[in-house]
Amino acid sequence: MRTDSGPPRHARCLPARCLLAAIVLTVAAGCGGSAATTGAPAPPRAQSFGPAGQPDGPVTGDPGPAGPVSPAAATLSGPPPADPARTALATVRAYFTEINTASREGRVADVSLTAMPGCQTCMLDVGVTRGFHDQGGHADVDPLAVGPVVMDPPGERTATARATVAIRAVRLLDAAGNTVRTYPAQPARAATATLVLSTAGWRIQNVLYTTGPS
């Protein structure tokens, strides 16, 4: 965030590309089964099956050899795969939430679960929260006004998220609620964030800004 006293000493960037925060910033299950009976002198009594395909009561008669397990039933017996677009979107939203929450609580934001260590723009956002913390203050409101985050169709290991973020006017308050400093609002800007699929999940790798909303 640009302030009336200049950028925080922990985050410096060109005026045309500096924003308070780096922008940009998861289905169903079923089962079934069947068994065939052969060679019995009389057909066995019908059984009811629970949700896992197991009999609810004791088996009577000679059920004979069990039939093969349906491939579909075997596949659906485990947890379904996560939707990449949803998990990437959750990462972006969690990033925004952490920056806003840390600002209001007066602590340094921890984005290790949402951003790659080399994300320079993310470090600018963390630097702003560190600046609040070092001044012994906290923001009176969430600094980021985030519009809807839209995900492009994700690739195998990369994803792109687009959002619009505006900076609210913020008062930095001390523990007693006194105003330490004020920060002016900034107009909304469009941003494109690139995410990569790491061994730990989706992480924000980079953010590019434009000079106006999309």
N, C-alpha and C positions, 0 to 999 in steps of 0.2 A: 504494500500500500504506500502510496506517496503521501507524505504528510506535510504540514505547514513548516516543519523544521527539517525537512529532508528525509531521505530513506533511512531505515534503521541501520545501524552500523554493521549488522550481520547480514544484510541483503542489499546488494547493489545491482542495478540493471539499467538498461537504456529507458528513458522516459516513455518512448513509444511502445515499449513491449512489457512494461512493468505492471503487474496486477497484484493485488494483495495475495491471491492464492492461485496456485497452479490449477487450471480448470481441468477437472477430471483427474474429471476425476472421471436358483439360482433357479416327475415328475409324476408317475403313475405306476401302480403295481397290480398284479393279478396272478392267479394261479389256478391250476386245475389238474385233473388226472383221471385215469380210468383203469379198470382191470377186467380181464376176460376170464371166464370159467369154462373149463372143458373137462370131459370125462366124468362128471358127477352123475349119480343116479337120479338126482333131482336138482333143479336150479336152486342156488343158495338164496337166502333171504336178502332182499335189497338192503344196502347200507347207506347211511348218510355220511357225508364227508365234511370235515371241518375246512377251514380256510386254507390249511396247508396240504389238503388232499389226503388226510389220515382219517380212518373210520372213527365215528363218534362212539360207537358201541361195540360189543364183542361180535366176532364173526361166527356165523353158524353155517353148517354144511361144509362142503368141500369146495373152497374157492378156486382151486387149481392154480397153475402157474400165473404169475402176474404178467401183464402185458408191458411192453416197453414204455419208458417215460417219454412223454411228448416233448420235443425240443423246445416248443414254445413255453411249456410249463417249467422246464429247467431254466430257461433264460429269465423268466419273470419271477423266479423264486428269490433272486437276489435284489439288492437295491438298484434302481434304474440309474443310468448315467446322468450326470449333471448337464444342464443346458449351458454351453459355453457363453452365450450371450447374457444369460441371467447372472452367471457368476462374475463375469467381467463387469456388468452393470453394478452389481453389489459392491465390487471393489471401488468403483468410482464414487458411489454414494458414501461409502464408509470413509473415503479420503476427505470429502467435503465436511462430513460430520465431525471428524477429528480436528480439522483446522478450526472450525467454528467453536467446538466445545472447549478446546485448549485455550482459545482466545478469551472466552467468557470465564474460564476458571483461572486464568493467569498462570498457566503452565506452558512448558515447551511441548509442542505437538510431537507425537510419536507416529510417524507414517511408515514404519518398517514393515507393517502388514499390508500396505497398499501401494507402495512406491518402491522402485528400484533404487539402490544406493546412488547410482549415477544420475538421477533425475535432478537436473540443475534447477528447474523451475520449482520443483517441490521443495528444494532446499531454501528457496526464497520465501516460500510460505512459512516454513518452519522458522526461518530467521525472524519473520514478523512476530510470531508468537513468542519467540525468545526475547524480542525487544520489549513486548508487553511485560513479560515475566521479570526481566532485568530492571524495569522501572518500578517494580512492585505493584503493578496494576493489572486490571482485567477489563475486557471490553464490556460495555453495558448491553450490547446486542450481538447476535451472530453477525460478523462482518460480511459474510458472503451471502448474497441473495442469488440462489442458484435456480435457473430455469430447468425445464425438463431435460434430462440426459437421454440422448438418442444413440443407440448402438448400431453401427453398420454390421452387416453379416460378418461374423468372425471367421478368420482363417484357422488353420490348424494350430498355429502357435502365436498368432497376432490378432489384435482386435483394435478397432477405432471407435472412440466415443466423441460425441459432439454435444456441446452445451453452451449456454449463454450465462455469464456471471456478471453481476453488478456489485459494486462495493457500497455498502451502506455507510452513512455518516456514523462515526463511532466516537464515543467518549471513553477515554481510559480512566477508570476509577481506582482509587486506592482502597485499602481494606475498610476504611471508614465511609466509603461512598463518595468521597470528594473527587472532583474532576482533576485529573493530573494533566491531561492533554486532550485535544480534540483532533479528529481526523476527518477530512471532508469526504463526501460521497464521490464516487467515480462512475461514469456511465457504463452501461453494459457492454461487454465485448464478447465476441464469439471465439471459441477455442476448439481445437482438435487435439485430442489426447491419444497417444499410441500406447497400447498395453501389450505386454508379452507374457506368454505362459511359462513361468519358471517352475522349478521343482516344487516350490511352495504354493503355486497357484498363480492367478493373474496379478500382475503388478504394473503400475503406471511407469512407462519408460521415458516419455517426453510429452511436452505440451507446446503447441504453436498457437499464437494469438493473431487475430485480425483487429483492425482498428474500430470495428463497429459490430453490432449484433448481426447474426446470420438471418 
